[in-house]
Every structure is written in structure tokens, then in C-alpha cells.
């Protein structure tokens, strides 16, 4: 359900198991002791405290994956918060929905991505049903050789106020070959000469480079990638998952206040 990056970022949590167990033993011991004793633990008490914590972990091993999951979610929330303003500020007209949103969904997509294409009905339904939602689209051309050219022309469409028309028509097309991209550009009313220049020129690639930087900052592994509130989803996760994340973000008040 994911179109992957050519060079996926290695997981920072591959070896978290032993590290987290050690953290739980050390931190958990302190918490356990503090709950039963008002004084600071001395060296002689440490072995006894750690034995209690170790026995508890062995008796309840299910807390380890749960703790790892919570730690990962907390770290990701911190990353999103750090980059929220950049993520939720669209490039020109590369967005749809509420002009002053209370929740913003950020979608990193590639026109050659089949799972991005299959997510379009879910996004269309969400923005139609929710007057407080804005969807910000970010080009992440990582799959096919023609992806970059299509992304460049989409930026031109965003500047010309025709982004959504190009966006939908491009996904309806069969490929991202230059001839197809130019045909779609002409169909939605873009200047053909400008589209031809944009297709091959790297002069305007700064927004795309920025999107790649943001995706890497969030440990992206492929497209589509969605950012809602404090959460990041990779793949065609579906309408219900995104709707629930939007509701959670709205309840917590975590998003763009427009």
C-alpha cells in the first residue's frame, strides 16, 4: 500500500528494544521507588528496586511494544510540531478546502504513484464533508523518471490558480511521460510554452527540494504520506483512518489556525 522512496531512511528504532528495556528499568525503578519511599534511593537499594521492576516487566512483557509505540509516536509528534508551519503553509494555490482551516491535512504525493491515485476519492470525500478542513498538497517526485517534470508543471499550475484541475487530470492520465504532462497542461488551460520550459528546467525546483527535506525530516519511506495533527501516515490508509485523525486533531486543537 506504499510506493517507496528510492533510498528509504533507515529506522531509528530498529534496536530500540534493549535500549528501551534499560530505560524502563532505570526510569521505572525510580518511579516505583518514589511511589513507596519519600527519600532518595541509595546504592544499596538499587539492586532490590531493579529486581522488582525486572520481575514486573517479565510478568507483563506486553508493555515493551506498547512503550516503544508510544515513544515513537511522541518523537514523531515532536518532529511534526517542529516543522508544522512549513508543512501546513501551501505553495501558492496547491491546496483545496477551507481558506481558514481549523485542521490541515498535508499530502505528499507523486503523479506516478498508484496508491496516491487510489487515495484521491478519500481526500475528495473528506474535504467535501468537512468545511473546516484544508488539504495541502506537496509534490514528492520519487518514483518515475517523469515524476519530476510532472511536479514542476504542477507548481506552474499552482502559480496560475489551476492546481486542482491539473492535479486531478494528471492522476487521470495514464503516465507521467513528458508528452502526457504537456497534454494535460494544455487541457487545463496552462500556457503551453511555459509548461514546456517548466517541464525540464530545474530553476524552480526549490519547493520540491523543500518537500524532500520535510519528508526526510519525518522519516518518510514512500508515497503517499499524510500528516494530520501530530500524526504521520504512509500509504493508502483510507478514509476512516484519515477521518479519525482529523477528528483527533480537531479535538486536541493541533493544527493550522489559519
ABEGO torsion letter per residue (X at the ends): XBBBBABBBBBAAAAAAAAAAAAAAAAAAAAAAAAABABBBBAAAAAAAAAAAAAAAAABAAAAAAAAAAAAAAAAAAAAAAAAAAAABBBEABBBEBABBABBBBBBBBAABAAAAAAAAAAAAAAAABAABBBBBBBBBAABAAAAAAAAAAAAAAAAGAAAAAAAAAAABABABAAAAAAAAAAAGBBAAAAAAAAABAAAAAAAAAAAAAAAAAGBAEOBBBBBEABBBBEBAEAAAAAAAAAAAAAAGBEBAX
